[in-house]
Amino acid sequence: MIRLYGFIDGGLRALHLEPGGEATGSEWDAVSWIDLLDPEPDEKAWVERVWGIDIPSRSEMRELEASSRCHQEAESLHLLTAFVVTDPGPARTVDVWFNLHKGRLFTVRPEKLSPFRLFRLRAQSQPEEVSEPIDIPLGIVEAEIDVLSDVLEAAYARLERVSRAVLTEGARDLEDLLEKLAAEEDLQGKTRLVLLDLRRSLTFLLRHVVGSTPRANVIKGTLRDIESLTSHSGFVFEKIKFLMDATMGFINLEQNKIIKIFSIAAVVFLPPTLVASIYGMNFRVLPELGWAYGYPFALVLMLLSGIAPYWIFKRKGWL
């Protein structure tokens, strides 16, 4: 899918042009942002033919090295930035390609992302904030920062519920809680990865593109927000680590209790087993063999030898 936008009447507006044909005429000159959403091969070929730009495929974007994610060419500025997606399914990261080429912005994204929608809504309500193509990636990154902030707040709220469940004995499923903590740890790892990637992209923009003080201030403010969220994410990481250690500790305690029961049972039944083994020996001369009370005597002896260890353990507080 191809979406076209331009700066009309002092704001960013969607252009109702039909991609795929000859892009000639004055209305095409107003195109400032070409947004490709999971583009088909023919759509990529059309954009490359009309504007003379190479559009990377999804596999090409994945294969880019870290040092090549932000670079500048003669007439183009390339940015490959990661975004986090939390719904639907488990958390994952997707790469979005930005290219400022001859006064136009080209973006390639594999799926719908909430920061793009948030940016378009803000551009409609605050048109003065978006006046040039460079303002578009800055606005999208700001929207992603807001999304990440919501992700961290929601994660902390979930951890509070997990914390109460972990510390409430008798009302917890430790294995289920451990799975939830593992999912939260994975989400926080991806969030930190995206924050580091956004910081690298903004630092690159600050160094190569920004010429006006207001725009530089916007980038510096966004970088401060990233630093704040990175610290917040570190705090959430520590809480996850504590809860995982606590959960594993409780699991070990539960396992130790089970092993303790089996150990005590083995010790309790060991003396009666010894008595039964002695009187089960097939020797011709066995003093109690001909005794009329030998059988009940052996039973009583086995009973007392089993009760004695239990009474000792109970007295010492081991049970």
Backbone as a ProteinNet text record, in pm:
[ID]
protein_1_A
[PRIMARY]
MIRLYGFIDGGLRALHLEPGGEATGSEWDAVSWIDLLDPEPDEKAWVERVWGIDIPSRSEMRELEASSRCHQEAESLHLLTAFVVTDPGPARTVDVWFNLHKGRLFTVRPEKLSPFRLFRLRAQSQPEEVSEPIDIPLGIVEAEIDVLSDVLEAAYARLERVSRAVLTEGARDLEDLLEKLAAEEDLQGKTRLVLLDLRRSLTFLLRHVVGSTPRANVIKGTLRDIESLTSHSGFVFEKIKFLMDATMGFINLEQNKIIKIFSIAAVVFLPPTLVASIYGMNFRVLPELGWAYGYPFALVLMLLSGIAPYWIFKRKGWL
[TERTIARY]
84.6	0	87.9	49.4	122.3	29.1	78.3	4.3	88.9	24	93.4	43.2	137.4	103.5	179.9	122.5	187.4	152.5	230.9	206.1	116.1	-10.4	-111.2	-183.1	-199.2	-269.1	-207.2	-76.1	-5.6	-4.4	-39.6	-39.8	-16.6	7.5	30.2	-104.5	-126.7	-255.4	-233.5	-329.5	-326.1	-365.1	-292.2	-317.5	-388.7	-501.3	-581	-538.6	-417.3	-362.6	-357	-361.4	-364	-224.1	-156.4	-22.6	-29.8	78.6	87.9	100.3	55.5	63.7	178.7	163.5	263.3	241.8	340.9	329.9	370.9	286	313.4	201.3	235.9	137.2	173.6	114	147.3	105.2	0	-45.6	58.6	139.5	243.1	361.3	376.7	487	466.5	340.7	311.3	340.3	374	400	528.7	518.1	634.3	665.6	568.3	590	526.1	607.9	561.6	576.6	465	463.4	423.7	516.2	492.4	467.1	346.4	305.6	302.2	400.9	415.3	396.8	483.9	462	477.9	400.7	414.2	531.5	584.9	697.3	667	544.1	511.5	501.9	459.1	454.1	595.1	685	824.3	884	858.2	914	861.1	734	676.6	742.5	760.5	824.5	968.4	1039.8	1178.3	1185.1	1089.2	1090.9	1054.7	957	909.9	1009.9	1066.1	1150.7	1299.3	1334.4	1475	1542.1	1478.9	1529.9	1520.9	1615.7	1614.9	1539.6	1436.2	1356.9	1403.4	1450.3	1498	1382.4	1407.4	1310.5	1323.7	1229.6	1235.2	1360.1	1398.7	1519.4	1643.7	1646.9	1761.4	1772.1	1659.2	1662.7	1713.7	1676.4	1723.2	1872.3	1925.2	2065.5	2159.8	2105.6	2192.6	2268.9	2396.2	2476.1	2441.3	2476.7	2443.9	2507.8	2628.5	2697.5	2635	2549.6	2488.4	2344.1	2292.7	2152.5	2129.1	2230.5	2219.9	2339	2313.1	2422.5	2369.9	2460	2425.7	2495.5	2419.1	2474.5	2467.5	2495.7	2504	2373.8	2261.3	2133.2	2031.2	2076.6	1983.7	2039.1	1943.7	1976.7	1898.1	1968.4	1906.2	1901.4	1785.7	1767.7	1690.6	1741.4	1669.7	1652.7	1529.7	1501.6	1404.6	1428.5	1342.2	1225.2	1109	989	940	882.7	833.8	683.8	640.5	499.1	460.1	357.1	314.3	182.5	113.4	-17.1	-36.6	-83.8	-123.6	-4	-22.5	80.4	191.7	299.3	412.9	483.6	559	629.5	732.3	747.4	845.4	889.2	998.3	1046.4	1037.6	1005	1001.7	1087.1	1152	1236.6	1158.3	1177.9	1115.4	1226.3	1214	1315.3	1268.3	1352.1	1327.6	1436.4	1394.3	1490.8	1447.9	1530.2	1508.3	1585.7	1512.3	1573.6	1518.1	1604.4	1568.9	1442.2	1436.9	1324.5	1199.1	1206.3	1090.5	1130	1031.9	1054	989.9	1066.2	1017.7	1026.2	919.5	918.4	869.8	930.7	891	872.1	753.5	724.8	647.8	675.2	613.4	468.1	423.3	287.2	241.7	115	61.6	122.1	165	227.4	155	128.2	52.4	122.2	257.8	319.4	288	271.9	237.4	97.5	5.2	-131.1	-133.9	-61.2	-56.4	5.4	108.1	171.6	75.1	1	-92.8	-200.9	-247.5	-347.9	-290.6	-165.2	-103	-77.1	-40.2	-15.1	-142.8	-256.9	-382.7	-421.6	-396.7	-436.3	-333.1	-205.9	-98.5	-18.7	-79.7	-12	114.9	126.2	244.8	369.6	352.5	466.8	531.7	463.1	514.2	512.3	628.9	637.5	730.4	816.5	910.7	915.9	964.8	972.7	1054.5	1158.9	1240.7	1159.1	1052.5	969.9	888.7	868.9	786.8	855.3	981.4	1043.6	1061.4	1086.5	1098.5	966.7	856.1	725.4	689.9	726.5	698.6	779.7	905.6	988.4	931.2	885.8	823.1	700	620.6	503.1	545	654.7	704.3	751.1	811.6	853	731.4	622.5	500.1	446.2	453.4	407.7	493.6	625.4	714.8	690.3	658.1	624.9	501.1	400.6	280.4	312.7	402	441.1	507	596.4	664.9	567.7	475.7	378.3	288.3	243.9	159.2	237	364.6	446.9	463.7	485.2	501.8	372.6	257.7	130.1	112	150.3	140.2	235.5	354.1	450	400.3	327.5	270.8	172.7	92.4	-1.4	73.4	177.6	258.1	326.7	374.2	441.8	348.2	225.5	129.5	101	92.8	66.2	184.3	305.8	424.5	433.3	401.8	418.1	296.2	193.9	73.8	76.2	111.6	124.1	-12.8	-20.3	-143.8	-234.4	-204.9	-290.7	-208.4	-111.4	-22.9	5.4	18.2	63.9	203.2	305.6	441.3	489.5	452.2	496	433.3	306.2	239.8	300.9	332.1	394.1	532.7	604.9	737.5	728.3	627.2	606.7	574.3	491.3	457.9	581.5	664.9	787.1	883.6	891.5	977.7	929.1	796.6	741.7	770.2	760	789.8	938.5	1024.2	1167.1	1198.5	1132.4	1151.6	1103.4	988.9	936.4	1031.7	1084.3	1175.6	1305.3	1351.6	1470.3	1449.4	1334.7	1304.4	1283.3	1222.9	1203.2	1336.3	1429.5	1561.5	1634.3	1618.5	1680.3	1626.6	1495.1	1434.4	1479.3	1486.4	1531.7	1674	1761.8	1900	1905.6	1821.8	1819.8	1766.4	1662	1608	1709.9	1781.2	1882.9	1991.7	2032	2133.5	2081.4	1956.8	1900.4	1888.6	1842.1	1827.3	1962.9	2061.9	2195.9	2249.7	2221.1	2263	2193.5	2063.2	1990.4	2044	2072	2123.1	2256.3	2334.4	2467.5	2466.1	2372.5	2380.1	2272.8	2159.5	2048	2012.9	2006.1	1944.8	2027.7	1961.8	2030.2	1965.6	1840.9	1769.8	1768.1	1773.2	1775.3	1647	1526.1	1404.3	1402.9	1443.7	1443.4	1549.1	1662.9	1766.8	1716.8	1643	1587.9	1487.3	1411.1	1315.4	1388.6	1496.2	1572	1637.5	1694.3	1759.4	1657.1	1537.8	1433.8	1391.1	1381.1	1346.1	1455.2	1581.6	1691.9	1687.1	1648.4	1634	1521.1	1412.2	1303	1349.9	1432.9	1485.5	1571.9	1655.2	1738.8	1652.7	1546.2	1457	1389.4	1341.5	1276.4	1375.5	1500.7	1602.2	1626.2	1631.2	1646.8	1525.5	1407.3	1285.1	1285.6	1327.5	1334.2	1433.7	1546.6	1642.7	1582.8	1500.5	1434	1336.5	1261.4	1166.8	1242.2	1358.8	1441.3	1480.8	1522.8	1563	1445.9	1327.1	1209.3	1177.3	1189.1	1165	1265.5	1391.7	1495.9	1466.8	1426	1393.6	1277.4	1172.6	1055.3	1088.2	1172.7	1211.5	1293.5	1384.5	1461.9	1370.9	1274	1181.1	1095.4	1048.3	965.8	1045.3	1169.3	1253.2	1282	1299.2	1321.3	1201.9	1079.9	959.5	942.6	977	969.6	1065.9	1186.6	1283.3	1234.2	1169.5	1114.5	1006.5	918.7	813.9	874.2	977.4	1042.9	1113	1176.1	1243.5	1144.1	1023.7	921.5	883.2	870.8	834.7	947.1	1072.4	1186	1196	1162.5	1167.3	1067.5	949.1	846.4	893.9	949.8	998.5	1115.2	1202.5	1316.9	1271.4	1176.2	1126	1053.3	975.6	905.6	1004.9	1116.4	1217.8	1281.2	1309	1370.3	1273.1	1146.2	1046.4	1029.7	1028.2	1005.1	1133.3	1247.2	1372.2	1385.6	1362.4	1372.6	1274.3	1144.3	1054.3	1100.9	1156.4	1207.4	1323.9	1408.1	1521.1	1472.5	1371.3	1316.2	1255.6	1176.9	1115.4	1220.3	1330.8	1437.5	1505.5	1524.2	1589.9	1506.3	1372.6	1287.4	1242.4	1287.9	1258.3	1373.2	1481.5	1597.2	1566.7	1616.9	1588.5	1703.1	1725.8	1822.5	1747.8	1812.6	1748	1731.2	1832.2	1825.5	1791.1	1667.4	1620.2	1543.9	1590.9	1533.9	1383.6	1330.6	1187.2	1103.8	1170.4	1099	993.6	1026.4	929.9	851.3	862.3	793.8	651.3	552	411.7	380.6	453.1	427.2	529.6	603.2	706.2	648.2	536.9	478.2	425.1	339.1	293.4	408.9	510.3	625.4	695.5	712.3	777.7	694.8	562.4	475.4	486.6	480.7	491	627	732.1	866.3	878.6	818.6	821.7	744.4	630	549.8	625.6	685	759.1	882.4	949.6	1068.1	1033	909.2	864.5	818.6	754.1	704.6	819.8	923.2	1034	1099.7	1139.4	1198.3	1101.9	973.8	875.5	865.7	866.1	856.6	981.4	1098	1221.5	1219	1177.1	1170.3	1070.3	957.3	854.5	905.8	979	1028.9	1133.5	1213.8	1316	1263.2	1136.6	1077.4	1112.1	1150.4	1182.7	1059.4	945.3	820.2	723.5
-119.5	0	124.2	220.5	347.1	459	541.1	658.5	781.3	881.7	1002.9	1120.6	1204.1	1320.5	1441.4	1558.1	1682	1794.8	1901.9	2020.2	2115.5	2119.5	2201	2285.6	2412	2505.3	2506.7	2502.5	2513.9	2390.8	2275.1	2153.5	2030.9	1919.5	1792.8	1729.3	1703.5	1650.6	1526.4	1434.2	1317.8	1360.9	1311.3	1343.5	1226.3	1255.4	1150.7	1136.6	1086.1	1059.9	909.8	870	728.7	681.4	607.3	556.4	449.7	434.5	328.6	378.1	500.4	554.3	651.9	739.4	843.4	955.7	982.7	1086.7	1220.9	1273.5	1402.7	1498.6	1622.5	1725.1	1800.4	1917.1	2001.5	1938.8	1856.8	1797.6	1700.9	1639.4	1548.1	1623.3	1748.7	1826.1	1851.2	1842	1867.7	1746.8	1633.3	1513.6	1533	1525.7	1542.3	1416.5	1327.7	1205.6	1088.9	989.7	866.3	755.5	707	606.2	472.5	376	243	145.7	92.4	-1.5	-141.7	-224.9	-360.1	-359.8	-289	-268.1	-395.4	-403.6	-511.2	-479.5	-579.9	-554.5	-449.3	-452	-352.5	-211.7	-200	-68.7	-14.9	-101.3	-60.5	-16.8	-95.6	-61.6	72.1	101	228.9	346.4	335	443.7	463.2	354	365.2	430.8	399.7	457.4	605.7	641.5	780.5	874	834.2	925.9	887.9	783.5	749.3	711.8	626.9	588.6	437.5	378.5	234.5	205.6	123.4	86.2	-50.4	-61.9	-192.1	-286.4	-414.5	-516.5	-544.4	-621.3	-651.3	-731.9	-825.8	-904.4	-816.8	-721	-630.2	-543.1	-500.7	-420.3	-502	-630	-714.6	-742.2	-744.9	-779.4	-662.3	-541.8	-425.8	-435.8	-403.4	-401.6	-279.1	-286.5	-176.5	-45.7	-53	68.4	130.5	55.3	105.6	148.1	140	175.3	325.3	406	551.1	597.3	643.4	692.8	793.9	871.2	979.7	957.4	979.6	974.7	1113.3	1119.4	1250.7	1329.1	1267.5	1337.8	1271.2	1180.3	1104.2	1091.1	1079.4	1052.7	928.9	822.5	694.4	670.3	628.3	589.3	457.8	363.4	238.5	226.1	238.2	248.4	139.3	83.6	-22.3	37	-26.1	8.7	-117.7	-100	-215.2	-229.7	-355.5	-388.1	-486.8	-454.8	-539	-610	-576.1	-635.9	-649.1	-762.1	-882.6	-974.9	-1069.9	-1168.6	-1116	-1193.9	-1152.3	-1030.7	-961.9	-841.3	-875	-784.2	-801.1	-663	-659.3	-534.4	-542.9	-430.1	-420.5	-300.9	-313.1	-205.8	-118.4	11.3	109.1	187.5	201.2	268.4	409.8	508.5	648.6	692.6	765.8	818.1	958.3	1055.7	1193.2	1208.7	1224.4	1225.4	1342.8	1438.9	1553.8	1623.5	1650.7	1726.5	1645.3	1514.3	1427.7	1320.7	1272.9	1164.8	1037.9	929.2	796.9	707.6	638.9	545.9	409.7	306.3	168.6	98.1	42.7	-29.3	-156.7	-263.8	-392.7	-406.4	-323	-335.5	-202.8	-196.4	-75.6	-57.8	66	97.4	215.9	205.6	310.4	446.9	457.1	590.5	667.6	599.2	668.1	727.4	650.4	702.5	819.2	807.4	916.7	1041.5	1022.6	1138.5	1209.3	1133.3	1196.5	1274.4	1219.7	1291.3	1421.8	1417.6	1538.7	1639.7	1590.1	1680.9	1753.7	1688.3	1754.3	1857.1	1824.1	1914.9	2025.5	1999.6	2097.9	2112.5	2170	2177.3	2261.2	2353.8	2438.5	2361.8	2244.1	2164.4	2087.3	2075.4	1997.9	2087.5	2134.8	2226	2175.7	2076.7	2023	1871.6	1802	1654.8	1605.5	1679.7	1636.3	1630.9	1712	1711.3	1582.6	1510.2	1389	1278.1	1240.1	1135.8	1178.7	1309	1356.9	1339.5	1372.1	1355.9	1210.7	1122.5	979.8	922.5	965.3	918.2	967.5	1092.3	1143.1	1059.9	1021.4	937.7	800.3	746.3	617.9	627.7	740.5	761	757.3	821.6	817.8	674.9	598.9	459.3	378.2	397.9	325	363	489.6	532.2	458.8	446.9	371.8	224.1	169.3	28.6	6	98.6	84.7	99.9	194.4	212.2	89.5	35.3	-84.2	-203.2	-214	-324.6	-314.7	-192.7	-176	-212.5	-176	-211.3	-362.9	-430.6	-577.3	-639	-581.4	-635	-618.3	-510.8	-492.9	-605.3	-643.7	-754.5	-886.1	-906	-1027.9	-1030.2	-913.6	-905.1	-946.1	-896.8	-934.9	-1084.9	-1140.2	-1283.3	-1366.5	-1322.2	-1396	-1398.8	-1286.5	-1274.7	-1320.2	-1371.3	-1420.1	-1572	-1632.2	-1778	-1843	-1949.7	-2025.5	-1977.3	-1861.3	-1808.7	-1780	-1867.8	-1839.3	-1966.1	-1948.5	-2053.5	-2010.8	-2065.7	-2016	-2035.2	-2144.6	-2167.5	-2065.2	-2034.8	-1934	-1796.4	-1764.4	-1636	-1625.8	-1735.9	-1736.1	-1712	-1768.1	-1743.9	-1596.7	-1538.1	-1396.2	-1309	-1340.7	-1262.2	-1277.4	-1396.2	-1415.9	-1331.9	-1324.6	-1241.3	-1093.3	-1050.5	-910.6	-879.6	-974.5	-953.9	-940.8	-1022.2	-1014.4	-880.2	-833.1	-703.5	-590.1	-593.7	-487.6	-490.3	-609.3	-617.8	-553.7	-579.2	-518.7	-368.1	-325.6	-181.7	-109.1	-164.9	-102.6	-100.3	-206.6	-210.5	-98.2	-78.4	28.4	165	184.3	312.9	344.4	246	268.2	299	230.5	254.4	393.6	435.7	570.3	676.7	653.6	750.3	764.3	652.6	658.2	734.9	712.1	781.2	931.1	968.8	1111.5	1181.2	1113.8	1171.5	1193.2	1099.1	1112.7	1231.6	1246.7	1360.6	1492.6	1495.3	1617.9	1658.3	1561.7	1590.2	1624.7	1567.7	1581.7	1670.4	1686.5	1752.8	1885.9	1890.3	2003.6	2128.6	2232.1	2360.2	2470.2	2451.6	2554.4	2519.1	2622.3	2601.2	2536.3	2575.5	2511	2360.6	2318.8	2176.3	2102.5	2167.6	2107.7	2090.7	2187.9	2178	2062.9	2040.7	1930.2	1796.8	1781.7	1656.6	1638	1744.8	1733.8	1699.8	1757.1	1723.2	1577.5	1527.7	1387	1295.2	1335.3	1255.4	1249.6	1361.3	1358.8	1264.9	1263.4	1170.1	1025.2	999	863.6	823.7	915.7	885.3	855.5	933.2	910.6	774.4	738	608.3	493.7	516.2	412.5	384.4	491	472	400.7	439.4	374.4	226.6	196.9	58.4	-20.9	42.6	-24.4	-58.6	34.1	7.3	-109	-112.4	-222.6	-354.4	-349.4	-469.7	-524.2	-433.7	-476.9	-539.2	-481.9	-537.6	-676.1	-691.5	-822.8	-924.7	-882.6	-972.8	-1014.8	-918.8	-951.3	-1049.4	-1023.1	-1110.9	-1249.8	-1256.8	-1387.9	-1464	-1393.5	-1459.3	-1505.4	-1419.3	-1456.6	-1576.2	-1575.2	-1686.5	-1816	-1808.7	-1927.9	-1974.8	-1878.9	-1915.9	-1989.4	-1938.9	-2005.4	-2143.5	-2154.1	-2285.3	-2383	-2335.5	-2421.8	-2461.2	-2365.2	-2397.4	-2504.5	-2490.3	-2590.4	-2726.9	-2727.9	-2854.9	-2911.8	-2822.3	-2869.3	-2928.8	-2868.8	-2923.8	-3065.9	-3084.5	-3218.8	-3318.3	-3276.7	-3363.9	-3391	-3288.1	-3304	-3408.1	-3406.1	-3504.1	-3645.3	-3661.8	-3794.4	-3837.8	-3742.9	-3776.5	-3821.1	-3747.3	-3782.6	-3916.6	-3935.7	-4064.4	-4179.5	-4157.3	-4262.5	-4290.8	-4183.8	-4201.7	-4268.5	-4230.9	-4288.5	-4438.1	-4476.7	-4617.3	-4700.7	-4635.9	-4713	-4804.9	-4759.2	-4851.8	-4968.1	-4944	-5060.4	-5158.2	-5105.9	-5193.8	-5278.2	-5213.5	-5285.8	-5400.1	-5370.3	-5473.9	-5587.2	-5549.6	-5652	-5734.4	-5672.1	-5744.9	-5844.4	-5802.7	-5891.8	-6017.3	-5995.6	-6110.3	-6182.8	-6132.8	-6204.8	-6291.7	-6295.5	-6378.2	-6526.1	-6610.8	-6754.2	-6830.4	-6794.6	-6871.1	-6974.7	-7090.9	-7198.3	-7159.3	-7089	-7048.2	-6899.8	-6870	-6731.2	-6726.9	-6651.8	-6662.5	-6646.1	-6553.5	-6526.4	-6615.7	-6703.8	-6784.9	-6875.2	-6928.6	-7015.6	-6948.9	-6820.9	-6746.3	-6716.3	-6739.3	-6717.6	-6570.7	-6484.4	-6340.6	-6273.9	-6352.5	-6297.4	-6207.7	-6252.9	-6173.8	-6039.3	-6033.1	-5900.9	-5816.5	-5884.1	-5808.7	-5737.5	-5807.3	-5746.7	-5631.4	-5648.5	-5540.6	-5416.7	-5437.6	-5323.5	-5256.7	-5338.1	-5283.7	-5200	-5247.8	-5171.1	-5041.2	-5046.5	-4925.9	-4822.1	-4867.9	-4774.2	-4717.9	-4800.3	-4752.4	-4652.9	-4657.9	-4558	-4429.6	-4441.2	-4322.6	-4241.7	-4307	-4237.1	-4132	-4161.1	-4056	-3940.7	-3975.1	-3869.6	-3776.9	-3835.3	-3753.5	-3666.5	-3717.8	-3639.2	-3522.1	-3548.9	-3442	-3333.2	-3376.6	-3281.3	-3196.2	-3257.8	-3187.1	-3082.6	-3113.9	-3020	-2913.9	-2923.5	-2823.6	-2842.6	-2963.5	-2988.1	-3016.9	-3032.3	-3057.6	-2942.1
0	0	0	-80.3	-88.9	-44.7	47.9	92.1	62.6	8.5	-31.2	51.4	96	177.4	124	147.2	106.8	201.8	195.8	279.2	201.6	243.2	175.6	279.5	250	339.7	478.7	482.3	609.6	696.2	642.3	721.7	635.7	700	630.5	598.9	471.7	427.9	341.5	347	259	118.6	20.1	-119.7	-185.2	-247.8	-311.2	-457.2	-472.8	-605.7	-627.7	-749.6	-783.6	-820.2	-731	-763.4	-872.2	-941.5	-1041.2	-1183.1	-1210.2	-1345.6	-1359.9	-1456.9	-1478.9	-1378.6	-1297.6	-1194.9	-1253.8	-1338.2	-1403.1	-1369.9	-1362.6	-1332.4	-1205.3	-1189.1	-1074.3	-942.5	-942.3	-816	-758.9	-845.1	-797	-737.1	-775.1	-716.8	-567.9	-522.5	-380.9	-291.6	-351.2	-270.7	-191.2	-60.1	27.4	107.9	122.7	202.2	129.8	98.1	34.8	137.7	187.9	295.3	234.3	236.8	181.4	296.1	299.4	403	343.7	384.1	331.8	179.9	107.5	-36.5	-117.7	-224.6	-322.6	-415.9	-484.2	-575.7	-681.9	-737.2	-840.1	-780.7	-654.6	-590.3	-565.9	-520.9	-503.7	-636.4	-739.7	-871.5	-920.5	-893.1	-938.5	-866.6	-733.3	-658	-704.7	-728.1	-774.5	-911.6	-998.9	-1134	-1133.1	-1050.7	-1051.4	-985	-871.6	-794.4	-795.6	-866.2	-879.9	-749.3	-672.6	-542	-526.4	-456.1	-431.6	-302	-311.5	-195	-146.9	-22.2	26.5	56.9	38.3	77.8	227.1	280.5	423.6	458.9	371.3	398.1	392.5	301.3	292.6	417.2	471	592.9	710.9	716.3	826.2	816.9	695.6	676.4	696.5	711.5	729.3	860.9	857.1	978.1	1062.5	1189.9	1281.3	1236.1	1181	1137.9	1013.6	942.2	818.4	838.4	959.9	982.2	969.6	992.4	976.7	892.3	772.2	688.9	589.4	534.8	442.7	309.8	201.8	68.4	6.4	-120.7	-185.3	-172.5	-205.7	-203.1	-111.1	-29.7	54.6	195.2	287.5	427.3	468.2	507.9	536.4	687.2	734.4	873.8	877.1	951.8	976.8	1128.3	1173.4	1316.5	1358	1475	1527.1	1604.8	1592.7	1667.6	1738	1855.6	1931.3	1907.1	1894.5	1874.1	1983.1	2058.6	2170.5	2146.2	2037.7	2013.7	1862.8	1813.6	1888.3	1911.4	2001.9	2028.1	2115.7	2127.4	2211.3	2152.4	2237.7	2194.6	2086.7	1992.4	1886.4	1838.4	1764.8	1706.9	1555.5	1494.9	1348.5	1307.8	1194.9	1142.8	1045.4	1059.3	970.3	901.1	771.3	689.8	656.9	688.6	653.9	555.7	453.7	357	314.1	349	302.5	172.5	63	-69.8	-150.8	-178.2	-263.3	-214.2	-85	-30.4	-6.8	-19.5	7.7	108.6	180.9	277.5	224.7	228.7	191.9	316.5	347.4	461	413.2	467.2	438.2	571.7	594.4	719.5	686	758.4	723.9	767.1	861.4	912.2	970.1	1007.1	1067.8	1206.2	1234.1	1362.6	1424.5	1553.7	1621.9	1620.4	1627.1	1622.5	1494.2	1382.8	1258.2	1268.2	1323.5	1338.8	1436.9	1548.2	1645.5	1584.7	1503.6	1440.9	1346.2	1266.4	1173.5	1248.2	1360.9	1440.5	1496.5	1543.5	1595.7	1485.3	1368.3	1256.5	1215.6	1233.1	1201.5	1307.4	1434.6	1542.6	1566.5	1530.4	1549	1419.5	1317.3	1186.9	1189.2	1282.8	1286.9	1328.7	1387.9	1431.7	1317.7	1206.1	1092.5	969.3	929	814.4	705.2	735.1	638.3	652.7	549	558.3	677.4	718.9	831.8	960.7	969.1	1089.5	1103.5	993.5	997.8	1077.8	1044	1128.1	1273.3	1295.6	1433.2	1507.6	1440.2	1503.7	1527	1434.2	1450.4	1566.4	1577.8	1689.2	1822	1825.3	1948.1	1985.3	1882.5	1909.7	1960.4	1906.4	1954.3	2099	2135.4	2274.5	2366.9	2324.3	2404.6	2417.4	2307.5	2311.4	2407.7	2402	2491.6	2637.1	2660	2796.5	2847.4	2762.2	2800.8	2823.6	2741.1	2756.7	2892.6	2931.5	3059.4	3176.3	3166.6	3274.1	3287.8	3172.3	3177.1	3231.8	3194.1	3245.1	3396.4	3446.6	3590.5	3664.5	3606.7	3670.1	3673.3	3564.6	3563.8	3665.8	3678	3774.8	3918	3944.9	4077.9	4110.6	4011.6	4034.2	4052.3	3971	3985.7	4121.6	4166.1	4295.6	4408.6	4405.6	4509.7	4505	4384.2	4371.2	4421.6	4392.7	4435.9	4587.5	4651	4795.3	4873.9	4805.3	4871.9	4870.1	4982.7	4989.3	4983	4906.5	4895	4784.2	4723.8	4617.8	4492.7	4463.6	4351.9	4272.9	4145.1	4055	4010.4	4075.6	4056.4	3913.2	3851.3	3713.5	3619.5	3640.7	3557.7	3580.9	3705.3	3735.6	3672.5	3671.2	3610	3459.9	3395.4	3252.6	3226.2	3311.7	3295.3	3312	3409.6	3431.5	3315	3257.7	3141.3	3023	3003.9	2896.9	2921.5	3048.7	3080.9	3058.4	3092.1	3070.8	2922.3	2841.1	2695.9	2642.4	2691.2	2648.2	2685.2	2808	2850.9	2770.9	2735.6	2652.4	2516.5	2456	2325.7	2340.1	2450.7	2472.5	2483.6	2557.3	2570.4	2436.3	2357.6	2225.5	2137.5	2139.8	2059.4	2109	2239.8	2293.9	2249.8	2253.5	2209.1	2060.4	1982.5	1837.7	1806.4	1877	1855.7	1894.6	2002.9	2044	1937.8	1879.9	1775.6	1653.3	1615.4	1499.1	1523.4	1642.9	1672.3	1680.6	1737.5	1742	1601.5	1512.4	1373.2	1307.2	1330.2	1273.1	1328.1	1455.8	1517.2	1456.9	1417.2	1364.2	1214.8	1138	992.9	931	997.6	931.1	993.2	1122.5	1190.4	1171.4	1125.7	1110.9	1191.5	1229.4	1304.4	1452.2	1533.7	1677.9	1730.3	1687.7	1738.8	1713.5	1592.6	1562.9	1644.9	1663.9	1748.1	1891.3	1939.9	2074.9	2086	1978.4	1978.8	1991.3	1912.7	1916.8	2053.5	2107.9	2238.5	2347	2336.7	2432.8	2421.2	2297.8	2277.6	2331.2	2312.3	2365.2	2518.9	2581.2	2727.5	2769.5	2692.1	2721.8	2710.1	2609.6	2591.3	2710.1	2756.2	2872.7	2995.4	3011.2	3125.3	3115.6	2995.7	2978.1	2993.1	2951.3	2967.8	3115.8	3196	3340.5	3399.6	3354.5	3402	3365.2	3241.9	3197.5	3282.1	3320	3406.1	3542.1	3596.5	3724.2	3710.9	3600	3577.8	3563	3494.8	3481	3618.4	3706.4	3839.9	3916	3899.6	3966.7	3911.1	3778.7	3718.6	3771.8	3779.7	3829.6	3974.3	4057.6	4196.6	4203.7	4124.4	4129.3	4075	3973	3920.4	4025.2	4092.6	4198.8	4311.9	4349	4455.9	4414.8	4290.7	4242.2	4240	4189.5	4188.5	4331.1	4423.2	4562.6	4621	4590.6	4641.6	4577.6	4449.6	4383.8	4450.8	4481.1	4549.9	4689.1	4758.4	4889.9	4880.7	4779.8	4762.3	4732.2	4647.4	4616.5	4739.4	4817.9	4940.1	5039.7	5046.1	5135.6	5094.4	4963	4914.5	4946.5	4918.2	4947.5	5098	5178.4	5323.6	5371.1	5312.3	5351.2	5318.5	5197.2	5160.2	5249.2	5283.2	5368.5	5506.7	5564.5	5697.8	5693.8	5586	5573.7	5566.1	5493.5	5483.1	5618.7	5695.3	5826.6	5923	5918.3	6009.2	5983.1	5857.7	5824.7	5824.4	5840.7	5840.4	5961.8	6088.3	6203.2	6196.9	6164.8	6151.9	6044.8	5937.9	5832.7	5883.6	5966.2	6023.7	6113.8	6197.9	6286.1	6204.5	6101.5	6017.3	5945.1	5907.6	5838.1	5931	6057.8	6154.5	6175.7	6198	6226.2	6099.6	5986.1	5861.9	5817.1	5895.1	5860.1	5885.4	5800.6	5807.5	5875.9	6002.3	6082.1	6166.9	6186.3	6262.1	6408.9	6463.5	6603.3	6608.2	6639.3	6653.6	6785.2	6886.5	7022.1	7027.5	6952.2	6961.4	6869.4	6796	6697.3	6761.1	6874.1	6939.9	7049.6	7062.1	7168.6	7125.2	7209.5	7172.4	7147	7219.1	7201.6	7107.5	7034	6945.7	6835.4	6773	6663.4	6711.7	6818.4	6865.7	6919.8	6980.6	7029	6913	6801	6683.8	6628.5	6627.1	6576.7	6664.3	6796.9	6889.3	6876	6862.5	6847.5	6719.7	6611.1	6485.7	6499.8	6568.7	6588.2	6670.2	6780.1	6865.2	6794.3	6717.8	6646.2	6536.2	6486.3	6388.1	6453.4	6572.1	6642.8	6700.2	6743.8	6810	6720.9	6595.6	6511.7	6484.8	6464.7	6440.2	6560.7	6680.3	6802.7	6818.9	6786.2	6795.5	6696.8	6571.4	6471.4	6512.3	6568.6	6609.9	6726.8	6818.3	6935.9	6895.9	6795.8	6750.5	6652.5	6615.7	6526.7	6381.1	6342.7	6202.8	6117.4	6182.4	6111.4	6129.5
[MASK]
+++++++++++++++++++++++++++++++++++++++++++++++++++++++++++++++++++++++++++++++++++++++++++++++++++++++++++++++++++++++++++++++++++++++++++++++++++++++++++++++++++++++++++++++++++++++++++++++++++++++++++++++++++++++++++++++++++++++++++++++++++++++++++++++++++++++++++++++++++++++++++++++++++++++++++++++++++++++++++++++

